[in-house]
Amino acid sequence: MRTSRACLLSAALLVYAGFASAYDGEVEKKVFELASYTTVGGAAIPNVRVGWESYGKLNADRSNAILITHFFSGNSHAAGKYKPSDAAPGYWDAIIGAGKPIDTDKYFVLSSDTLVNLNTKDPNTTTTGPATINPATGKPWGMAFPIVTIRDFVNVQKALVESLGIRKLHAVIGASMGSLQAMEWGVAYPDMVDRVVPVIGTAEVNAFTIGWLDVWAAPIRLDPRWNKGDYYGKDEPIDGLALALKTVTIHAGHFGWADAAFGRKWAAADRDPVKSWDNQFMIVDVLDKAGQARAKASDANSFLYLVRANQLFTAGHGNSLEQSLAAIKAKVLFVPAESDLIFPPGDSTRAVDMLRRAGKSASAVTITGNRGHLDGVVGIGRVGEPIRQFLGQ
């Protein structure tokens, strides 16, 4: 029971231990600032701040930079540790570091927190979003914060990259929501990107996934403490947020993994679910506790903003998807997970086919495993060598 609990809790928190040795050296978290940013929708956001970190060294002509873009509930901590006593390294430490597929002896690797990042209560996350003070009112923005898109995340990253004197990226690589950002980079700024690696991703969020994302968000809106986003300084909608995170966690898994990890076991051997509503199956008990723990470090409004950004995603916005993909100049390597229930492998296959019809260089390599969508994080080491080879092409 203890092993199953730890396994799912780590999945829910998206903090993964058990990888090879962490990226060499302690990681420094830095902050990038913009005096003002105008969104795709035309709204101005003053005093934009996002956290970022890097691994490896930028070469003399600044041609060896790789940008890592993070997933829905993640942040910029992709590799290494902030201090030796940290419980676990960054989420992709399996492939980022000296001698690893994304080799920090060769590449300068950087990663930034997104706007409206979920992890507002994590001291290692810096973001501007609905929980940030609006200088015009002196109060948190709440739901008055402008709606932002994946392109907005990318535009802020572009400003960060350019502030470092980098004019072209060797690659942009990201998982899940990070894969959407990677695709957007390729479409929006084709002359700035040589390679794009969307892991567990898609070129366009389809209607079915738009509907699922709304299901993720529904518990927050139904929690009376959400109060249409006006809860800062009051009781927060922790119950709704915990249920939302529970929903994400099970959706990001797979029935094969759930059966293997939990089966039909009860949460406690002496608490038969037929005897009381308070008695639960193990998987339900673990999901509940994981969601509650994760909610304490998160912000409900930011969750809703991330949902909307994902729902809005289609590479290139105004054009048809085919026209948008035709703008890409980068080589593209899709990395789907075979048991993914959020962005199934067919999403990658369709995008590869569209890119090839447009005369682009596109291919795919599949992560095997039964962890579902989460294999794009916990199973990334299994496709490390194809990624290394792609980066060397």
ABEGO torsion letter per residue (X at the ends): XAAAAAAAAAAAAGBBBGBBBBBBEBBBBBBBBBABBBBAAGBBBBGBBBBBBBBEBBBAAGAABBBBBBBAABBABABEBABAABABBBAAAAABEBGBABBAAABBBBBBBBBGBABAABAABBBBBAABBBAAAGBBAEAABBBBBAAAAAAAAAAAAAAAGBABBABBBBBEAAAAAAAAAAAABAAABABBBBBGBBABBBAAAAAAAAAAAAAAAABAAAGGGBABGBBBBAAAAAAAAAAAAAAABBAAAAAAAAEABBABAABBAAABAABBBAAAAAAAAAAAAAAAABBAAAAAAAAAAAAABBBGEABBAAAAAAABABBBBBBBBAABAABBAAAAAAAAAAAAAAGBBBBBBBBBEAAEAAAAAAAAAAAAAAAAAAAAX
